[in-house]
């Protein structure tokens, strides 16, 4: 496995206390980064602190409760980190919810929650961090989308696929605006991978998805973590506005 080096870099992760976020935090701190995580779940934050405290790291981490649906809370969190560290090198927009309501069951409240958490938060977190990255002439922003952005989704509620597809456009818009300043903006689009998010998916549907996947398995968090680490590395200075699909061949463009 690649030995990553993010020594001294400041990494912000939204939705960072879930399964993917904890593994990302481990990876970045092991590589020497200063990691700042926000999540709207106090339970997840406590679990993350317990998990992270159980092992030693080269870097450091801090986690706090932030409701990413609130633009002000999100902006205030980004500003606090920048004021403390004097910079922000990497932003990972990983906040996401994935209800399984059918199109006929979607309410306005469901629609707003899904779009706000998955897409709106990515836009406003990027907006909040852009000025600091431009000032320092460097940045890496990685948005976590989904194979559902390409396919419309096999299980997830339609607003989820819509929000994840919107993230691809948000990525390209920011890539056009920020890349001249040394800031690369990209997307990682996983297929189903082994987190609590897919725990409630019907067994028969998951078996069908696995059978349709050339690698004949669902993804592991490590698959997605490695893709994100790659996209946020200094070496990826000529990759921007791109989508890296991590789905075992379930969807091929």
Protein Blocks (a to p, Z undefined) as FASTA:
>chain_A
ZZddfehiacddehklbmklmmmmmmmmmnopacddddfbfklmmmmmmmmmmpccfbdc
ddddddfklmklmmmmmmmmmmmnopafbdcdfbccddfbdfklpcfklmmmmmmmmmmm
mmmmmmmmmmmmmmnopacddddddfklmnnpakbcfklmmmmmmmmmmmmmmmmmmmmn
opacddddddddddfklmmgcfklmmmmmmmpmnlpacdfklmmmmmmmmmpmklmmggh
iacddehhmacZZ
